[in-house]
Amino acid sequence: MLHFIRDRAQGWIAWLIVGLISIPFALWGVNSYLTGASDVVVAEVNGTEITQAELQQSLQQYRDQMRNMMGEQFDPAMFEGAMVKRNVLDGLIEQQLLRDANEKLGQRINDAEISQVIRTTPAFQRDGEFDSEYYNMVLARVGYSPASYEAQLRADLMSQQLTQNIETTALATEKDVRQTLRLQEQRREIAYGVVPVQEYVEQVSVTDDEVQQLYDNHQSNYQSPEQLKLNYIELSVATISETLTVTEDDLKQFYADNQSQFVGPQQRRASHILIEGDDSEAQTTIEAIATRLENGEDFSSLAEELSQDPGSASQGGDLGFFERDVMDPAFEEAAFSLEMIGDVSEPVKTEFGYHLIKLTDIKQPEGQEFSQVRDEVEKLYRRQQAESIFYDKAEQLANLSYENPDNLDVAADDLELQIKTTESFTRNGTESGIASEQKVIAAAFGDDVLKNDLNSAVIELADDHLVVIHKNSYTPSTVLPFDSVSPAIEQQLLFEKASEKAREHGESVLKELKQGNQATDLLPTWQEAEFYGRESDNISMQILQRAFAMAKPESGAEFAGFTANNGNYIVIELTAVDEGKPADVEAEDQQALKQQLTQVHANAEVQAFISSLREQADIEILDETLQ
């Protein structure tokens, strides 16, 4: 739940746990959307219980986060099973260990610090200022009360403080940097050849029984994806704005109250002298012209004589009137910083060359008549009124959808919103509409909506666009008919058999190479040896990875082979290794690497500290309830 707020918090709470998987530090909340509180205990840490409800909520939020990060590549099967559950539980255990350590160390975060963090969090501000009413509304959207959120924030900040103190003890030595650079900048002399899988496709065949057997044994691979259809209600400033009734009197009053918003921009008139180029010669020339101006020569005459701007030189450098956001930024900044008509700037460098700028006139902004800006007035007025209504209804939406979780009817009726329905979609979502939003997809396939038939929490698609979803219908994954997938299975088996033939031949070639036979006699596709770096882009990354994993040749050459993703068998010859030279790396890059290594060491220090806490703690994991 806290991710809703933290996405807007500009990184003021860090990830604190480094483990086998990345788990958000604040994964629990007192106001869950579960069907009911659960007292089933799955673990105890120094006498503090971790419940099944906390674990389930943490699991769901971890899956949702990974879905948002991976997008279309997200595979739910990767985040199911006992191992994932155990890793998430380990994260909760580590969180409790850090809280216990804070208590023992006597660390405290006072109320003033909590208040300061909350007041400076952009998620709780309107027009750059903290708004307590908006703060309560934002928390309500994600199922928190101010007291529960502030307690969670206090725990997070204390643990952050603790881990930061540990991280500050880490450092990377110059020796570490040099050794890493030698490996990072290493180059290897690689030759290689390919045994193409395509050459063996005609040599293999597949029987109907083999196709049927593969289908029978792996039916989970041949399934149509599950599909979900949603009901939803959405609240947006744009929609509210369109429904408002607006009178001319309303607009005229708004115009009168906000006339400062309908004033045209200040305009300035300037002349310039341009010397093209960005070298020292151009700079010397413009400085010489500036000296002549200081000695009393006329700007217009010098512009006609010397300026290299063909569009203005004949007019004495005159550029006419212009407002901001028209000229080159550096030119504009100089022109608008001149205070008095007749003032001349210092030389100004832009992408066009060097300029001297003379301010010749200022046209002060003038107010625009209502008739001139009526459309803009109406747009702003509707927006202002709609935002006020939106914020009021947003809090109601959060409360009504939470208090009546079985359907959207009550919230829709009270807020006069239409219940809409999506088309059926898979976990990959749709190209448009709310089902194209990763936040909606994550919530739709989460336990609350999919399994428990509850309303989702309020989902913020934008600052001024909210949606709540509820399951309409669900179609589980089904096994595809054999006839529809048998051609693909046959091609798969042909590929596997051909790839096996290529591997057998490749291994025989590898054996002969190790016996001293010439590679070019064995493989017509043999590529002669060249030196490659780890990031070379003129060779397959699969070959590079395998070659850089090989042992450094002591004498002669080292050989290795592997089957590539495309089924080809690759034979590699490694003949030499050149260590990287740290002295050739820019000092700036060396410093960046040192910072990266320091962070790696810092993460290791934190993990070592947590490991020591685990060793000293009384931890009991109740496997029977965990299952």
C-alpha positions as CSV (number, residue, x, y, z in Angstrom):
1,M,0.0,0.0,0.0
2,L,2.8,2.4,0.8
3,H,4.0,2.3,-2.8
4,F,1.2,4.7,-3.7
5,I,2.7,7.3,-1.5
6,R,6.3,6.4,-2.0
7,D,6.1,6.8,-5.7
8,R,5.7,10.5,-5.0
9,A,8.1,10.9,-2.2
10,Q,11.2,11.4,-4.4
11,G,13.1,8.6,-2.7
12,W,12.9,9.7,0.9
13,I,12.6,6.1,2.1
14,A,15.2,3.6,0.8
15,W,15.1,-0.1,0.2
16,L,16.7,-1.5,3.3
17,I,16.8,-5.3,2.8
18,V,19.2,-6.9,0.5
19,G,18.5,-10.7,0.1
20,L,17.8,-13.3,-2.4
21,I,15.0,-11.2,-3.7
22,S,14.1,-7.5,-3.4
23,I,11.3,-7.0,-0.9
24,P,9.8,-3.6,-0.1
25,F,10.6,-2.6,3.5
26,A,7.2,-1.4,4.3
27,L,5.1,-4.4,3.2
28,W,2.6,-4.5,6.0
29,G,-0.3,-2.3,7.0
30,V,-2.9,-2.3,9.7
31,N,-5.8,-1.7,7.3
32,S,-5.7,-4.7,4.9
33,Y,-8.2,-5.5,2.3
34,L,-8.5,-9.1,3.4
35,T,-11.8,-10.7,4.2
36,G,-10.9,-10.7,7.9
37,A,-8.1,-10.5,10.3
38,S,-6.0,-13.6,10.7
39,D,-4.4,-14.7,14.0
40,V,-2.7,-17.7,12.4
41,V,1.0,-17.3,13.3
42,V,3.7,-18.4,10.7
43,A,6.8,-17.2,12.6
44,E,8.0,-15.7,15.9
45,V,11.0,-13.4,16.2
46,N,12.2,-12.8,19.7
47,G,8.7,-13.4,20.9
48,T,7.0,-11.1,18.3
49,E,4.5,-12.9,16.1
50,I,4.3,-12.7,12.3
51,T,0.8,-13.7,11.1
52,Q,-0.4,-15.4,8.0
53,A,-2.3,-12.2,7.1
54,E,0.9,-10.1,7.1
55,L,2.6,-12.7,5.0
56,Q,-0.2,-12.9,2.5
57,Q,-0.3,-9.2,2.1
58,S,3.4,-9.0,1.7
59,L,3.4,-11.7,-0.9
60,Q,0.7,-9.9,-2.9
61,Q,2.4,-6.6,-2.8
62,Y,5.7,-8.2,-3.8
63,R,4.0,-9.8,-6.8
64,D,2.3,-6.5,-7.7
65,Q,5.6,-4.7,-7.6
66,M,7.4,-7.2,-9.8
67,R,4.4,-7.1,-12.2
68,N,4.9,-3.3,-12.5
69,M,8.6,-3.6,-13.0
70,M,8.5,-6.4,-15.6
71,G,5.5,-5.4,-17.6
72,E,4.7,-7.9,-20.3
73,Q,7.6,-10.2,-19.3
74,F,5.9,-10.9,-15.9
75,D,5.2,-14.6,-15.5
76,P,3.0,-15.3,-12.4
77,A,4.5,-18.8,-12.1
78,M,7.9,-17.2,-11.2
79,F,6.4,-15.7,-8.1
80,E,4.5,-18.7,-6.7
81,G,5.5,-21.6,-4.6
82,A,7.2,-22.4,-1.3
83,M,10.6,-20.7,-2.1
84,V,9.1,-17.3,-2.9
85,K,6.9,-17.5,0.2
86,R,9.9,-18.4,2.3
87,N,12.0,-15.5,0.9
88,V,9.2,-13.0,1.6
89,L,8.9,-14.3,5.1
90,D,12.6,-13.9,5.5
91,G,12.2,-10.3,4.6
92,L,9.5,-9.8,7.3
93,I,11.8,-11.5,9.8
94,E,14.7,-9.2,8.9
95,Q,12.4,-6.2,9.3
96,Q,11.5,-7.3,12.8
97,L,15.2,-7.9,13.6
98,L,16.0,-4.4,12.6
99,R,13.2,-3.0,14.8
100,D,14.5,-5.0,17.7
101,A,18.0,-3.7,17.1
102,N,16.7,-0.1,17.1
103,E,15.1,-0.7,20.4
104,K,18.3,-2.1,22.0
105,L,20.4,0.8,20.6
106,G,17.9,3.3,21.9
107,Q,17.4,5.0,18.5
108,R,14.5,7.4,18.4
109,I,12.8,9.5,15.8
110,N,11.0,12.5,17.4
111,D,7.7,13.9,16.4
112,A,9.2,16.9,14.9
113,E,11.2,14.8,12.4
114,I,8.1,12.8,11.5
115,S,6.2,16.0,11.0
116,Q,9.0,17.5,8.8
117,V,9.1,14.4,6.5
118,I,5.3,14.4,6.1
119,R,5.1,18.1,5.4
120,T,7.8,18.0,2.8
121,T,6.4,14.9,1.0
122,P,5.1,16.1,-2.4
123,A,2.3,13.5,-2.2
124,F,0.7,15.4,0.6
125,Q,1.0,18.9,-0.9
126,R,-1.3,21.1,-2.9
127,D,0.3,23.9,-4.8
128,G,3.6,23.2,-3.1
129,E,2.2,23.5,0.4
130,F,1.3,20.8,2.9
131,D,-2.5,20.2,3.1
132,S,-3.8,18.3,6.1
133,E,-7.1,17.5,4.5
134,Y,-5.4,16.2,1.4
135,Y,-3.0,14.2,3.6
136,N,-5.9,12.4,5.2
137,M,-7.5,11.8,1.8
138,V,-4.3,10.3,0.3
139,L,-3.9,8.0,3.3
140,A,-7.5,6.9,3.1
141,R,-7.1,5.9,-0.6
142,V,-4.5,3.3,0.4
143,G,-6.2,2.1,3.6
144,Y,-4.2,4.0,6.2
145,S,-5.1,6.3,9.1
146,P,-2.7,9.1,10.0
147,A,-1.8,7.2,13.2
148,S,-1.0,3.9,11.5
149,Y,0.9,5.6,8.7
150,E,3.0,7.7,11.1
151,A,3.8,4.7,13.2
152,Q,5.0,2.9,10.0
153,L,7.0,5.9,8.9
154,R,8.7,6.1,12.3
155,A,9.7,2.5,12.1
156,D,11.0,2.9,8.5
157,L,13.0,6.0,9.3
158,M,14.6,4.4,12.3
159,S,15.7,1.3,10.3
160,Q,16.9,3.6,7.5
161,Q,19.0,5.5,10.0
162,L,20.4,2.3,11.4
163,T,21.4,0.8,8.0
164,Q,22.8,4.2,6.8
165,N,25.1,4.3,9.8
166,I,26.3,0.8,8.9
167,E,26.8,1.8,5.2
168,T,29.0,4.8,6.1
169,T,31.6,2.4,7.5
170,A,32.1,0.8,4.1
171,L,34.9,1.8,1.7
172,A,36.5,0.7,-1.5
173,T,40.3,0.9,-1.7
174,E,42.4,1.9,-4.7
175,K,43.6,-1.7,-4.9
176,D,39.9,-2.8,-5.2
177,V,39.4,-0.3,-8.0
178,R,42.6,-1.3,-9.9
179,Q,41.7,-5.0,-9.6
180,T,38.2,-4.4,-10.9
181,L,39.4,-2.3,-13.8
182,R,41.9,-4.9,-14.8
183,L,39.0,-7.4,-15.1
184,Q,36.5,-4.9,-16.5
185,E,38.8,-3.7,-19.2
186,Q,40.2,-7.1,-20.0
187,R,40.4,-8.2,-23.6
188,R,40.5,-11.7,-24.9
189,E,41.7,-13.2,-28.2
190,I,38.9,-15.3,-29.4
191,A,38.4,-17.5,-32.5
192,Y,35.2,-19.5,-33.1
193,G,33.2,-21.6,-35.4
194,V,29.5,-22.6,-35.9
195,V,27.9,-25.9,-36.4
196,P,24.6,-24.8,-37.9
197,V,21.5,-26.5,-36.7
198,Q,19.8,-26.0,-40.0
199,E,22.1,-28.5,-41.7
200,Y,20.6,-31.3,-39.6
201,V,16.9,-30.5,-39.9
202,E,16.5,-32.7,-43.0
203,Q,18.3,-35.6,-41.2
204,V,15.8,-36.0,-38.4
205,S,12.1,-36.9,-38.3
206,V,9.3,-36.9,-35.7
207,T,6.6,-39.5,-35.3
208,D,2.9,-38.8,-34.4
209,D,3.4,-40.8,-31.1
210,E,6.3,-38.5,-30.1
211,V,4.1,-35.4,-30.7
212,Q,1.3,-36.9,-28.7
213,Q,3.5,-37.9,-25.9
214,L,5.0,-34.5,-25.5
215,Y,1.5,-32.9,-25.5
216,D,0.3,-35.4,-22.9
217,N,3.3,-34.9,-20.6
218,H,3.5,-31.1,-20.9
219,Q,-0.1,-29.9,-21.2
220,S,0.6,-26.9,-18.9
221,N,2.7,-25.5,-21.8
222,Y,-0.2,-25.6,-24.2
223,Q,-2.9,-23.6,-22.5
224,S,-4.9,-20.6,-23.4
225,P,-4.3,-17.7,-21.0
226,E,-6.7,-16.9,-18.2
227,Q,-8.9,-13.9,-18.9
228,L,-10.6,-11.4,-16.7
229,K,-13.4,-8.8,-17.3
230,L,-13.7,-5.9,-14.9
231,N,-16.4,-3.5,-13.7
232,Y,-15.0,-0.2,-12.7
233,I,-15.9,3.3,-11.7
234,E,-13.5,6.2,-12.4
235,L,-13.3,9.7,-11.1
236,S,-11.4,12.4,-13.0
237,V,-11.1,16.1,-13.0
238,A,-11.6,16.1,-16.8
239,T,-14.9,14.3,-16.6
240,I,-16.2,16.4,-13.8
241,S,-15.2,19.6,-15.7
242,E,-17.3,18.5,-18.7
243,T,-20.4,18.1,-16.6
244,L,-20.3,21.5,-14.8
245,T,-22.9,24.1,-15.6
246,V,-21.2,27.4,-16.2
247,T,-22.8,30.8,-16.6
248,E,-21.4,34.0,-18.1
249,D,-21.7,35.7,-14.7
250,D,-19.5,32.9,-13.2
251,L,-16.9,33.4,-15.8
252,K,-16.8,37.2,-15.6
253,Q,-16.5,37.0,-11.8
254,F,-13.6,34.5,-12.1
255,Y,-12.0,36.8,-14.7
256,A,-12.3,39.8,-12.3
257,D,-10.9,37.8,-9.4
258,N,-7.9,36.5,-11.4
259,Q,-7.1,39.3,-13.8
260,S,-3.4,38.8,-13.1
261,Q,-3.6,35.5,-14.9
262,F,-4.8,37.1,-18.1
263,V,-2.0,39.6,-18.7
264,G,0.2,39.2,-21.8
265,P,3.9,38.6,-21.3
266,Q,6.5,41.4,-21.3
267,Q,8.2,41.9,-24.6
268,R,11.7,43.3,-25.3
269,R,13.3,44.7,-28.3
270,A,17.0,44.2,-28.8
271,S,19.8,44.5,-31.4
272,H,22.8,42.3,-31.5
273,I,26.2,41.8,-33.1
274,L,27.0,38.2,-33.9
275,I,30.4,36.7,-34.6
276,E,30.0,33.1,-35.7
277,G,32.1,30.3,-34.2
278,D,33.0,28.9,-30.7
279,D,36.8,29.2,-30.9
280,S,39.2,31.6,-29.3
281,E,39.4,33.7,-32.5
282,A,35.6,34.4,-32.4
283,Q,35.9,35.2,-28.7
284,T,38.8,37.6,-29.3
285,T,36.9,39.3,-32.1
286,I,33.7,39.9,-30.1
287,E,35.8,41.2,-27.1
288,A,37.5,43.7,-29.5
289,I,34.1,44.9,-30.7
290,A,33.0,45.3,-27.0
291,T,36.0,47.5,-26.4
292,R,35.1,49.7,-29.4
293,L,31.6,50.1,-28.0
294,E,33.0,51.1,-24.6
295,N,35.1,53.7,-26.4
296,G,31.9,55.3,-27.7
297,E,31.4,53.9,-31.2
298,D,27.8,53.4,-32.4
299,F,26.2,49.9,-31.9
300,S,24.2,50.1,-35.1
301,S,27.1,51.1,-37.2
302,L,29.3,48.3,-35.9
303,A,26.5,45.8,-36.4
304,E,26.1,46.8,-40.0
305,E,29.9,46.6,-40.5
306,L,30.8,43.5,-38.5
307,S,27.8,41.4,-37.5
308,Q,27.6,38.0,-39.2
309,D,23.9,37.7,-38.9
310,P,22.6,38.3,-42.5
311,G,19.0,38.7,-41.2
312,S,19.7,41.7,-38.9
313,A,23.1,43.2,-39.8
314,S,21.6,45.6,-42.5
315,Q,19.1,46.9,-39.9
316,G,21.8,47.7,-37.4
317,G,21.3,44.3,-35.6
318,D,17.7,45.0,-34.8
319,L,15.7,41.8,-33.9
320,G,12.4,43.5,-33.2
321,F,10.2,42.7,-30.2
322,F,10.2,39.2,-28.7
323,E,9.0,37.5,-25.5
324,R,10.4,34.7,-23.4
325,D,10.8,31.1,-24.7
326,V,11.5,32.4,-28.2
327,M,15.3,32.9,-28.4
328,D,18.2,30.7,-27.5
329,P,18.1,30.3,-23.6
330,A,21.5,32.0,-23.1
331,F,20.7,34.8,-25.4
332,E,17.2,35.3,-23.8
333,E,18.6,35.3,-20.3
334,A,21.1,38.0,-21.2
335,A,18.5,40.1,-23.0
336,F,16.0,39.9,-20.1
337,S,18.6,40.6,-17.5
338,L,19.4,44.1,-19.0
339,E,17.8,46.7,-16.8
340,M,17.9,50.0,-18.7
341,I,17.2,50.8,-22.4
342,G,20.5,51.3,-24.0
343,D,22.4,48.8,-21.8
344,V,24.7,46.4,-23.7
345,S,25.5,42.9,-22.4
346,E,28.8,41.2,-21.9
347,P,29.7,38.8,-24.7
348,V,27.2,35.9,-24.7
349,K,28.0,32.5,-26.2
350,T,25.2,30.4,-27.9
351,E,25.2,27.6,-30.4
352,F,25.4,30.3,-33.1
353,G,28.5,32.0,-31.9
354,Y,29.3,35.0,-29.7
355,H,26.8,37.9,-29.3
356,L,26.7,41.5,-27.9
357,I,23.1,42.4,-27.1
358,K,21.7,45.9,-26.8
359,L,18.3,46.5,-25.2
360,T,16.4,49.1,-27.3
361,D,12.9,49.0,-25.9
362,I,10.6,47.3,-23.4
363,K,6.9,46.7,-23.9
364,Q,5.2,46.2,-20.6
365,P,2.5,43.5,-20.3
366,E,-1.1,44.6,-20.9
367,G,-4.3,43.1,-19.5
368,Q,-6.5,41.3,-22.0
369,E,-10.2,42.0,-22.2
370,F,-12.6,39.3,-21.1
371,S,-13.8,38.8,-24.7
372,Q,-10.2,38.1,-25.8
373,V,-9.6,35.3,-23.2
374,R,-13.1,34.0,-22.6
375,D,-12.2,30.4,-23.7
376,E,-9.2,30.4,-21.5
377,V,-11.2,31.8,-18.6
378,E,-13.8,29.0,-19.0
379,K,-11.2,26.3,-19.2
380,L,-9.4,27.6,-16.0
381,Y,-12.7,28.1,-14.2
382,R,-14.0,24.6,-15.0
383,R,-10.7,23.1,-13.9
384,Q,-10.7,25.0,-10.6
385,Q,-14.3,24.0,-9.8
386,A,-13.7,20.4,-10.9
387,E,-10.6,20.0,-8.8
388,S,-12.5,21.1,-5.7
389,I,-15.3,18.6,-6.4
390,F,-12.7,15.9,-7.3
391,Y,-10.9,16.1,-4.0
392,D,-14.1,15.9,-2.0
393,K,-15.4,12.9,-4.0
394,A,-12.0,11.2,-4.0
395,E,-12.2,10.8,-0.2
396,Q,-15.8,9.6,-0.5
397,L,-14.8,7.1,-3.2
398,A,-12.1,5.7,-1.0
399,N,-14.4,5.3,2.0
400,L,-17.5,4.0,0.1
401,S,-15.6,1.4,-2.0
402,Y,-13.8,0.2,1.2
403,E,-16.9,0.1,3.4
404,N,-19.0,-1.7,0.7
405,P,-16.3,-4.0,-0.7
406,D,-18.7,-6.6,-2.4
407,N,-19.7,-4.4,-5.3
408,L,-19.4,-0.9,-6.8
409,D,-23.1,0.0,-6.6
410,V,-23.1,2.0,-3.5
411,A,-20.1,4.1,-4.4
412,A,-21.4,4.6,-8.0
413,D,-24.9,5.7,-6.7
414,D,-23.7,8.1,-4.0
415,L,-21.1,9.7,-6.3
416,E,-23.3,9.6,-9.4
417,L,-20.7,7.7,-11.3
418,Q,-21.4,5.2,-14.1
419,I,-20.3,1.6,-13.7
420,K,-18.3,0.6,-16.8
421,T,-17.1,-2.8,-18.0
422,T,-13.9,-3.7,-19.8
423,E,-13.4,-6.2,-22.5
424,S,-11.8,-9.5,-21.4
425,F,-8.1,-9.3,-21.1
426,T,-5.1,-11.4,-20.0
427,R,-2.3,-10.6,-17.6
428,N,-0.6,-8.8,-20.5
429,G,-3.4,-6.2,-20.5
430,T,-4.8,-4.3,-23.5
431,E,-3.4,-1.7,-25.8
432,S,-5.7,1.0,-24.5
433,G,-8.2,1.7,-21.8
434,I,-7.7,1.2,-18.1
435,A,-6.7,-2.5,-18.7
436,S,-3.5,-1.1,-20.4
437,E,-2.4,0.4,-17.0
438,Q,0.1,-1.8,-15.1
439,K,-1.4,-0.6,-11.8
440,V,-4.9,-1.9,-12.8
441,I,-3.5,-5.2,-14.1
442,A,-1.7,-5.8,-10.9
443,A,-4.7,-5.1,-8.8
444,A,-7.1,-7.0,-11.1
445,F,-5.0,-10.2,-10.8
446,G,-4.3,-9.7,-7.1
447,D,-6.0,-11.8,-4.4
448,D,-8.4,-9.1,-3.3
449,V,-10.1,-8.7,-6.7
450,L,-9.5,-12.0,-8.3
451,K,-9.9,-14.5,-5.5
452,N,-11.8,-12.6,-2.7
453,D,-14.3,-10.8,-5.0
454,L,-13.6,-7.5,-3.3
455,N,-13.3,-4.0,-4.6
456,S,-9.8,-2.8,-5.2
457,A,-8.3,0.0,-3.3
458,V,-8.5,3.3,-5.1
459,I,-6.0,3.2,-8.0
460,E,-4.4,6.5,-9.0
461,L,-3.8,6.5,-12.7
462,A,-2.8,10.2,-12.5
463,D,-3.0,13.0,-10.0
464,D,-6.4,13.8,-11.3
465,H,-7.7,10.4,-12.4
466,L,-8.8,7.6,-10.0
467,V,-10.4,4.3,-10.6
468,V,-11.8,1.4,-8.4
469,I,-12.2,-2.0,-10.0
470,H,-14.3,-5.1,-9.2
471,K,-14.3,-8.5,-11.0
472,N,-17.1,-9.0,-13.5
473,S,-16.1,-12.4,-14.8
474,Y,-13.1,-14.7,-14.9
475,T,-12.2,-17.4,-17.4
476,P,-9.5,-19.7,-16.2
477,S,-6.7,-21.0,-18.3
478,T,-7.7,-24.1,-20.4
479,V,-5.7,-26.7,-22.3
480,L,-5.6,-26.0,-26.0
481,P,-6.9,-28.9,-28.3
482,F,-4.2,-31.2,-29.5
483,D,-4.9,-30.5,-33.2
484,S,-4.4,-26.8,-32.8
485,V,-0.9,-27.2,-31.3
486,S,0.5,-30.4,-32.9
487,P,2.1,-28.6,-35.8
488,A,4.1,-26.4,-33.3
489,I,5.0,-29.4,-31.2
490,E,6.3,-31.2,-34.3
491,Q,8.5,-28.2,-35.2
492,Q,9.7,-28.0,-31.6
493,L,10.8,-31.7,-31.7
494,L,12.5,-31.3,-35.1
495,F,14.4,-28.4,-33.7
496,E,15.5,-30.3,-30.6
497,K,16.6,-33.3,-32.5
498,A,18.5,-31.2,-35.1
499,S,20.1,-29.3,-32.3
500,E,21.2,-32.5,-30.6
501,K,22.8,-33.6,-33.9
502,A,24.6,-30.3,-34.2
503,R,25.9,-30.7,-30.6
504,E,27.2,-34.2,-31.3
505,H,29.1,-33.0,-34.3
506,G,30.4,-29.9,-32.5
507,E,31.7,-32.1,-29.6
508,S,33.6,-34.3,-32.1
509,V,35.1,-31.2,-33.7
510,L,36.1,-30.0,-30.2
511,K,37.8,-33.2,-29.5
512,E,39.9,-33.0,-32.7
513,L,40.8,-29.4,-32.0
514,K,42.2,-30.4,-28.6
515,Q,44.3,-33.1,-30.4
516,G,45.9,-30.4,-32.6
517,N,43.9,-30.6,-35.8
518,Q,43.3,-27.4,-37.8
519,A,40.0,-25.6,-37.1
520,T,39.7,-24.4,-40.7
521,D,39.8,-28.0,-41.9
522,L,37.0,-29.0,-39.5
523,L,34.6,-26.0,-39.7
524,P,34.3,-23.9,-42.9
525,T,32.6,-21.2,-40.8
526,W,35.7,-20.7,-38.6
527,Q,36.3,-17.0,-37.7
528,E,40.0,-16.1,-37.2
529,A,41.1,-14.9,-33.8
530,E,40.6,-11.3,-32.8
531,F,40.7,-9.4,-29.5
532,Y,37.4,-8.6,-28.0
533,G,36.3,-6.6,-24.9
534,R,33.4,-7.6,-22.6
535,E,31.1,-5.1,-24.3
536,S,32.2,-5.7,-27.9
537,D,29.2,-5.4,-30.2
538,N,30.7,-7.1,-33.3
539,I,30.3,-10.6,-31.8
540,S,27.5,-12.6,-30.2
541,M,27.0,-11.8,-26.5
542,Q,26.6,-15.5,-25.8
543,I,30.0,-16.2,-27.3
544,L,31.5,-13.3,-25.2
545,Q,30.0,-14.5,-22.0
546,R,31.2,-18.1,-22.5
547,A,34.7,-17.0,-23.6
548,F,35.2,-14.6,-20.6
549,A,34.1,-17.5,-18.3
550,M,36.9,-19.7,-19.6
551,A,40.1,-20.3,-17.7
552,K,43.1,-18.2,-18.8
553,P,45.2,-20.4,-21.1
554,E,48.5,-21.4,-19.5
555,S,50.1,-22.4,-22.8
556,G,48.7,-22.9,-26.2
557,A,44.9,-22.5,-26.4
558,E,41.8,-23.3,-24.4
559,F,38.7,-24.8,-26.2
560,A,35.1,-24.9,-25.2
561,G,31.7,-25.4,-26.8
562,F,28.1,-24.8,-26.1
563,T,24.6,-24.8,-27.7
564,A,23.4,-21.3,-28.5
565,N,19.8,-20.2,-28.0
566,N,19.2,-20.6,-31.8
567,G,20.2,-24.3,-31.7
568,N,23.6,-23.8,-33.3
569,Y,26.6,-25.4,-31.6
570,I,29.5,-22.9,-31.1
571,V,33.1,-23.9,-30.7
572,I,35.4,-21.4,-29.1
573,E,39.2,-21.1,-29.1
574,L,40.8,-18.8,-26.5
575,T,44.4,-18.0,-27.2
576,A,45.4,-15.0,-25.1
577,V,44.2,-12.7,-22.4
578,D,45.3,-9.0,-22.0
579,E,44.6,-7.5,-18.6
580,G,43.0,-4.1,-18.6
581,K,45.2,-1.1,-17.8
582,P,43.7,1.1,-15.0
583,A,45.9,4.0,-16.1
584,D,44.0,4.2,-19.4
585,V,40.7,4.8,-17.7
586,E,39.6,8.4,-17.1
587,A,39.8,9.6,-13.5
588,E,36.1,10.4,-13.6
589,D,35.2,6.9,-14.5
590,Q,37.5,5.5,-11.9
591,Q,35.8,7.6,-9.3
592,A,32.4,6.4,-10.4
593,L,33.6,2.8,-10.1
594,K,34.9,3.5,-6.7
595,Q,31.5,4.8,-5.6
596,Q,29.8,1.7,-7.1
597,L,32.2,-0.6,-5.2
598,T,31.6,1.3,-2.0
599,Q,27.9,0.8,-2.4
600,V,28.4,-3.0,-3.0
601,H,30.5,-3.2,0.1
602,A,27.9,-1.2,2.0
603,N,25.2,-3.6,1.0
604,A,27.3,-6.5,2.1
605,E,28.0,-4.8,5.5
606,V,24.2,-4.4,6.0
607,Q,23.5,-8.0,5.1
608,A,26.3,-9.2,7.4
609,F,24.8,-7.1,10.2
610,I,21.4,-8.7,9.6
611,S,23.0,-12.1,9.5
612,S,24.5,-11.5,12.9
613,L,21.2,-10.5,14.2
614,R,19.7,-13.7,12.9
615,E,22.3,-15.8,14.6
616,Q,21.7,-14.1,18.0
617,A,17.9,-14.1,17.7
618,D,15.3,-16.6,18.8
619,I,13.5,-17.3,15.5
620,E,10.8,-20.0,15.1
621,I,9.2,-20.7,11.7
622,L,6.0,-22.7,12.0
623,D,6.2,-24.8,8.8
624,E,2.9,-26.4,9.3
625,T,1.0,-23.1,9.2
626,L,3.4,-21.6,6.6
627,Q,2.2,-24.3,4.2
